[in-house]
C-alpha cells in the first residue's frame, strides 16, 4: 500500500520518487485478480476516506430526515461518479501527473492559475467546515467515552479532546507512521462497516423491521419536501466526491502505477504496459466501490429504519449520541461503547486519510502557480509536512468556533457537488488533449462515462440554481 512518504528519494534527487518517470522504474503489470491484489492500495485509502463523513453522518442524517423515500439517490450517488474517477486516473497513470497539475491546463487561465484551480480553492475553503466537522465528531466520541470534567458534551471536555485529536493526528502522520495508521484504519473501517451491514440486514427481525415495500418505495426517483438540501449534500459527499476523485490520482502515482508504466516513448510496449497498469487501477477502483457502496446503503437503512420512525435527526454536538441510537435501540445499551469506538475508527480514518491527501493537493497548488518546484523531492516533502501540521489545527479551530458537525459536513458536501462539474470538464479536456487514444476504455466504459458526466452536470447545475434560489417558484 501507499505510505505517507512520497518515496525514498535522495534529497532533491529522483531515485524511487514516483513522480519522476524513468526507464529504470519500469515494471511489467500483473495479469488477473490474484496477481493484482498485492498492487491494490489507492482504492483502500479512498475507502478509508469515504466511509466517514458521508456515510456515517450525511447518509444516516438523510435517512433520518427522509426515511426510505430517497434510497435511490444513495445508489446513484455511489455509482455515477466512478467512471469520472477512473478516467482522471487513466490520464494520471499515462502522464505521471497529479490532478491539480492537469486542472491548471484547462483554459481560461488567470495569470499562472486556471479557473478550475480557482474553483478548487473555493471548495477547499468549504472543506475547512466539512473536515472540521469530522474532527469534531471524533472529539465528541472520545469525550462521550472519556469525559473530562464530568460533562461529556461540555465545552472544556470537547476542547481538550479536539486539541488531542488534532495534535495526535499531526504526530502520527509527521513521524512517518502513516502506513501503520492506514492499515489499522482500513481494518477498523472494514470491521465496523461489516457489523453495520449485518445489523442493517438483521433489522427485519427487530422492532425496527423493514420490508421489500419500504425498499421499493425508495426507488421512485422522488425527493420529499424538506430533504432537498440534505440530498444535494449527500450526492456531493457519498461515494467518490470531487475531492476524492482528485486525490485518488496522487495515490495512484505514489503506489507506483505511473512510474511502472515509464515515460511515454510512443512505442507499443509503452501502450501495453500502460493498459496493464490501468487495468490494475480498474480492479482497485472496483474493490473500493464495493466497500463504500455496501457501507453507504447500510448506514442509510439504519437511519431510515431506526432514527426516522422515532423522529431522531443527528444535530449539533448530540450528533454522535443520536447516531448511537441506531445500535443501542437494536442491540441494547451495551452496544453504545462499541458504536463510539467504531465511530472513532470510521471518522478517524477519514481524518487520517484526509490530512496527507489535502497536504499533497495544497502543495501541488502552490507548485502550479510557481511558488515551489513539484519535481524537487526535498522541497515537495517539506511543504507536505508543513501542511500536515497546519491543516489539522485549522480544521480543529473551525469546529470549536461552530460546533455543528452535521451542518459543517453538509456545507462541504454542497460545494463538492458544484466542483464535480469542473472535474467533468477537466476529464473531457485532458482525455481529448493528452490521453493516448490507444489507452481509451471500451465501448461500455465510454458509454458509462458519458452517462456519468451528464448526470453529474445536471445535478451540479441543479445544485447551483438551488443554492442561489434561481429555480422557478423558489
C-alpha positions in Angstrom: 0.0 0.0 0.0 1.0 3.6 -0.4 2.5 5.3 2.6 2.6 8.8 3.8 6.0 9.3 2.2 6.5 10.2 -1.5 9.3 7.6 -1.8 12.8 7.2 -0.6 14.5 9.6 -3.0 17.8 11.3 -2.2 17.3 14.9 -1.2 16.4 16.8 -4.4 17.0 13.6 -6.4 14.8 11.2 -8.4 15.7 7.8 -7.0 12.5 5.9 -6.2 10.5 9.1 -6.4 7.2 8.0 -8.1 6.7 11.5 -9.6 9.7 11.0 -11.8 9.2 8.6 -14.7 12.4 6.9 -15.7 13.3 3.8 -17.7 14.8 2.3 -14.6 11.4 2.4 -12.9 9.5 0.3 -15.5 7.8 -2.8 -14.2 5.6 -5.3 -16.0 1.9 -5.3 -15.0 0.4 -8.3 -13.3 -2.4 -10.3 -15.0 -5.7 -11.3 -13.3 -7.2 -10.6 -10.0 -4.9 -12.8 -7.8 -1.7 -11.3 -9.1 -3.1 -7.8 -9.0 -4.1 -8.0 -5.3 -0.7 -7.0 -4.0 -0.8 -3.9 -6.1 -4.0 -2.5 -4.7 -3.8 0.4 -2.3 -5.2 3.7 -3.7 -8.7 2.4 -3.5 -8.3 1.3 0.1 -7.1 4.8 1.0 -10.2 6.1 -0.8 -12.5 3.7 1.1 -11.0 4.8 4.4 -11.7 8.4 3.5 -15.2 7.8 2.1 -16.6 5.7 4.9 -16.7 8.6 7.3 -18.3 12.0 7.0 -20.5 11.0 4.0 -21.6 7.6 5.2 -21.8 7.9 9.0 -23.0 11.5 9.1 -24.6 12.7 5.9 -26.2 9.4 4.8 -27.7 8.5 8.1 -28.9 12.1 8.6 -30.7 11.9 5.2 -32.2 8.5 6.2 -33.4 10.0 9.5 -34.9 13.0 7.7 -36.5 11.4 4.6 -36.9 7.7 5.5 -36.7 5.2 2.7 -38.2 7.6 0.1 -34.8 8.7 -1.1 -32.9 5.4 -1.2 -32.4 5.9 -5.0 -30.1 8.8 -4.5 -27.8 6.7 -2.3 -27.4 4.2 -5.1 -27.0 6.8 -7.8 -24.5 8.9 -5.8 -22.2 5.9 -5.3 -22.3 4.7 -8.8 -22.5 7.7 -11.1 -19.1 9.2 -10.3 -16.8 6.1 -10.6 -16.3 6.5 -14.4 -15.1 10.0 -14.0 -12.7 8.9 -11.2 -11.3 6.2 -13.4 -10.9 8.4 -16.5 -8.9 11.0 -14.5 -6.7 8.3 -13.0 -6.2 7.0 -16.6 -4.7 10.3 -17.5 -2.5 10.3 -14.4 -1.1 6.9 -15.0 -0.3 7.7 -18.6 1.4 11.0 -17.8 2.7 10.7 -14.2 1.0 14.0 -13.3 -1.4 14.6 -10.4 -4.9 16.1 -10.7 -4.2 19.8 -9.9 -1.4 19.9 -12.5 -4.0 18.8 -15.1 -6.7 21.1 -13.8 -4.4 24.0 -14.3 -4.1 23.2 -18.0 -7.8 23.8 -18.7 -8.4 27.3 -20.2 -9.1 30.0 -19.5 -6.3 31.0 -17.1 -5.9 34.0 -14.8 -2.1 34.5 -14.9 -0.5 31.4 -13.5 -3.7 29.8 -12.2 -6.5 28.2 -14.2 -10.2 28.7 -13.5 -10.6 25.1 -12.2 -7.9 25.6 -9.6 -9.6 28.8 -8.5 -12.8 26.9 -8.0 -10.8 24.2 -6.2 -9.6 26.8 -3.7 -13.2 27.7 -3.0 -14.0 24.1 -2.5 -11.0 23.7 -0.2 -12.2 26.6 1.9 -15.7 24.9 2.3 -13.9 21.7 3.2 -12.5 23.5 6.2 -16.0 23.2 7.6 -16.6 19.6 6.5 -13.3 18.2 7.8 -13.7 20.4 10.9 -17.0 18.6 11.4 -15.1 15.3 11.2 -12.5 16.5 13.8 -15.4 17.5 16.0 -17.1 14.1 15.5 -14.0 12.3 16.7 -13.5 14.6 19.6 -17.2 14.3 20.7 -16.9 10.4 20.5 -13.8 10.5 22.6 -15.5 12.9 25.0 -18.5 10.7 25.5 -16.2 7.7 26.1 -13.8 9.6 28.4 -15.5 12.8 29.6 -13.2 15.4 31.1 -14.7 17.5 33.9 -17.8 15.2 34.2 -19.8 16.6 31.3 -19.2 14.6 28.1 -20.7 17.4 25.9 -19.3 20.3 27.9 -17.0 22.8 26.1 -14.0 22.0 28.3 -14.1 18.3 27.5 -14.7 18.8 23.8 -12.0 21.5 23.6 -9.4 19.2 25.2 -10.3 16.3 23.0 -10.3 18.4 19.9 -6.7 19.5 20.7 -5.7 15.9 21.4 -7.3 14.6 18.1 -5.6 17.3 16.0 -2.3 17.0 17.8 -2.3 13.2 17.8 -3.0 13.2 14.0 -0.1 15.6 13.4 2.3 13.4 15.5 1.2 10.2 13.9 1.5 11.4 10.3 4.5 13.7 10.7 6.5 10.8 12.3 6.2 8.8 9.0 4.0 6.1 10.6 1.2 6.7 8.1 1.5 3.1 6.7 0.6 1.7 10.1 -2.3 4.1 10.6 -3.6 3.4 7.1 -3.6 -0.4 7.6 -5.2 0.0 11.1 -7.8 2.4 9.8 -8.8 0.2 6.9 -9.1 -2.8 9.2 -11.3 -0.9 11.7 -13.5 0.6 9.0 -13.9 -2.9 7.5 -14.9 -4.4 10.8 -17.3 -1.5 11.7 -18.8 -1.4 8.2 -19.3 -5.2 8.2 -21.1 -5.1 11.6 -23.3 -2.2 10.4 -24.2 -4.2 7.2 -25.0 -7.2 9.4 -27.2 -5.1 11.7 -28.9 -3.4 8.7 -29.8 -6.7 7.1 -30.9 -8.0 10.5 -33.3 -5.2 11.3 -36.4 -7.0 9.9 -36.1 -9.3 12.9 -36.2 -6.4 15.4 -38.9 -3.8 16.4 -37.4 -1.6 13.7 -38.0 -4.0 10.9 -38.5 -3.0 7.2 -39.7 -4.9 4.2 -39.4 -5.1 0.4 -42.2 -2.5 0.2 -40.0 0.0 2.1 -37.1 -0.6 -0.2 -39.3 -0.4 -3.3 -40.7 3.0 -2.1 -37.2 4.4 -2.1 -36.7 3.7 -5.8 -39.3 6.1 -7.1 -36.9 8.9 -8.0 -38.6 11.4 -5.7 -37.2 13.8 -3.1 -39.6 14.5 -0.1 -40.3 18.1 0.9 -37.6 19.5 3.3 -34.9 16.9 2.3 -33.6 18.6 -0.8 -30.6 20.3 0.9 -29.5 17.1 2.6 -30.0 15.1 -0.6 -27.7 17.5 -2.6 -25.1 17.5 0.1 -25.2 13.7 0.2 -24.7 13.4 -3.5 -21.6 15.5 -3.2 -20.2 13.6 -0.3 -21.2 9.9 -0.6 -19.3 7.7 -3.0 -16.3 9.4 -4.5 -16.7 13.2 -4.2 -14.8 15.8 -6.2 -12.0 15.9 -3.6 -11.6 12.1 -3.5 -11.6 11.9 -7.3 -8.8 14.5 -7.2 -6.6 12.9 -4.5 -7.0 9.4 -5.9 -4.6 10.5 -8.6 -1.9 11.3 -6.1 -2.2 7.8 -4.5 -2.1 6.2 -7.9 1.2 7.9 -8.6 2.6 7.1 -5.2 1.6 3.5 -5.3 3.8 3.3 -8.4 1.4 2.8 -11.3 2.7 5.7 -13.4 6.4 5.0 -12.6 6.0 1.3 -13.6 4.5 2.4 -16.9 7.5 4.6 -17.6 8.0 7.6 -19.7 5.9 7.8 -22.9 8.2 6.9 -25.8 5.2 6.3 -28.2 6.0 2.6 -28.5 3.5 -0.2 -28.5 5.4 -1.6 -25.5 4.7 1.5 -23.5 1.0 1.4 -24.5 0.8 -2.3 -23.5 2.3 -1.6 -20.0 0.0 1.4 -19.6 -3.1 -0.7 -20.4 -1.9 -3.3 -18.0 -1.4 -0.9 -15.0 -4.7 0.9 -15.9 -6.4 -2.5 -15.7 -4.9 -2.9 -12.2 -6.4 0.5 -11.3 -9.8 -0.6 -12.6 -9.7 -3.5 -10.2 -8.5 -1.3 -7.3 -11.3 1.2 -8.0 -13.9 -1.6 -8.3 -13.0 -3.1 -4.9 -13.2 0.3 -3.4 -16.6 0.9 -4.9 -17.9 -2.4 -3.5 -16.7 -1.5 0.0 -18.2 2.0 0.2 -21.4 1.2 -1.7 -22.5 -1.5 0.7 -21.4 0.6 3.7 -23.4 3.6 2.4 -26.5 1.5 1.9 -26.2 0.0 5.3 -25.8 3.4 7.1 -28.8 4.8 5.1 -31.0 1.9 6.0 -30.0 2.2 9.7 -31.0 5.9 9.7 -34.3 5.3 7.8 -35.4 2.3 9.8 -34.3 3.2 13.3 -34.0 7.0 13.6 -36.7 8.2 11.2 -39.7 6.4 12.9 -38.6 8.0 16.2 -38.2 11.5 14.8 -34.5 11.5 15.7 -32.2 13.6 13.5 -28.5 14.0 14.3 -27.8 17.6 15.2 -25.1 19.7 16.9 -22.8 18.0 19.5 -25.5 15.5 20.1 -24.9 14.0 16.7 -22.8 11.1 18.0 -25.2 10.2 20.8 -28.1 10.3 18.4 -26.3 8.2 15.8 -25.5 5.7 18.6 -29.3 5.0 18.9 -29.0 3.0 15.7 -27.1 0.5 17.7 -28.4 0.8 21.3 -32.1 0.7 20.1 -31.5 -2.6 18.3 -28.8 -4.3 20.3 -29.1 -2.8 23.8 -27.2 -0.2 25.8 -24.1 -2.3 25.9 -23.6 -1.5 22.2 -23.0 2.2 22.8 -19.4 1.7 23.7 -18.9 -0.4 20.6 -20.5 2.3 18.4 -18.3 5.0 19.9 -15.2 3.0 19.2 -16.4 2.3 15.7 -17.3 6.0 15.1 -13.8 7.0 16.2 -12.4 4.4 13.7 -14.6 5.5 10.8 -14.3 9.3 11.3 -10.7 9.0 12.4 -9.8 7.0 9.2 -11.4 9.8 7.2 -9.4 12.4 9.0 -6.2 10.5 8.8 -6.6 9.8 5.1 -7.7 13.5 4.5 -4.6 15.1 6.1 -1.9 13.5 3.8 -4.2 13.8 0.8 -5.1 17.5 1.3 -1.4 18.2 2.2 -0.4 16.9 -1.2 -3.1 18.9 -3.1 -2.3 22.2 -1.4 1.4 21.6 -2.1 0.6 20.8 -5.8 -1.5 24.0 -6.0 1.5 26.1 -4.8 3.6 24.3 -7.5 1.1 25.1 -10.3 1.3 28.8 -9.6 5.1 28.7 -9.5 5.8 29.0 -5.7 7.7 25.8 -5.5 9.2 23.1 -7.7 7.0 20.0 -7.6 9.7 17.8 -9.2 12.2 18.7 -6.3 11.6 15.8 -3.9 13.0 17.6 -0.9 11.0 20.8 -1.4 7.8 18.8 -2.0 8.2 16.7 1.1 9.0 19.8 3.2 5.9 21.5 2.1 3.7 18.4 2.5 4.9 18.1 6.1 4.2 21.8 6.7 0.6 21.3 5.6 0.4 18.1 7.8 0.8 20.4 10.8 -1.2 23.4 9.6 -4.4 21.7 8.3 -5.5 19.8 11.5 -5.0 23.0 13.5 -7.2 25.0 11.1 -9.9 22.2 10.9 -10.0 21.8 14.7 -10.3 25.6 15.2 -13.1 25.8 12.7 -15.1 23.1 14.6 -14.5 24.8 18.0 -16.0 28.0 16.6 -19.1 26.4 15.0 -19.7 23.1 16.8 -22.3 21.9 14.4 -20.8 18.8 12.7 -23.8 17.8 10.6 -24.2 21.3 9.1 -20.5 21.7 8.6 -20.3 18.4 6.7 -23.3 19.3 4.5 -21.9 22.7 3.5 -18.7 21.0 2.3 -20.9 18.4 0.5 -22.8 21.0 -1.5 -19.6 22.7 -2.7 -18.1 19.3 -3.5 -21.2 18.7 -5.7 -20.6 22.0 -7.5 -16.9 21.3 -8.1 -17.8 17.9 -9.7 -18.9 20.0 -12.7 -15.4 21.4 -13.1 -13.9 17.9 -12.7 -16.1 16.6 -15.5 -14.9 19.4 -17.8 -11.3 18.7 -16.9 -11.7 15.0 -17.5 -13.0 15.5 -21.0 -10.4 18.2 -21.8 -7.5 16.0 -20.7 -9.0 13.0 -22.4 -9.1 14.9 -25.7 -5.7 16.6 -25.5 -3.4 14.4 -23.5 -4.6 10.7 -23.2 -3.2 8.4 -25.9 -6.1 7.0 -27.9 -4.7 3.6 -27.5 -5.5 3.8 -23.8 -9.2 4.7 -24.2 -11.7 2.4 -22.4 -14.0 0.1 -24.3 -17.5 1.0 -25.7 -19.2 0.0 -22.4 -16.9 2.2 -20.3 -17.2 5.1 -22.7 -21.0 4.9 -22.6 -20.9 4.9 -18.8 -18.5 7.9 -18.8 -21.0 9.8 -20.9 -23.9 8.9 -18.7 -21.9 9.8 -15.6 -20.8 13.1 -17.0 -24.4 14.1 -18.0 -25.8 13.1 -14.6 -23.1 15.0 -12.7 -23.6 18.0 -14.9 -27.4 18.1 -14.4 -27.1 17.6 -10.6 -24.4 20.3 -10.5 -26.5 22.8 -12.4 -29.5 22.0 -10.2 -27.3 22.4 -7.1 -26.1 25.9 -8.2 -29.6 27.0 -9.1 -30.9 25.8 -5.7 -28.2 27.4 -3.7 -28.8 30.8 -5.3 -32.6 30.4 -5.3 -32.8 30.6 -9.1 -35.2 27.7 -9.6 -38.8 28.6 -10.8 -41.0 29.1 -7.8 -38.1 29.3 -5.4 
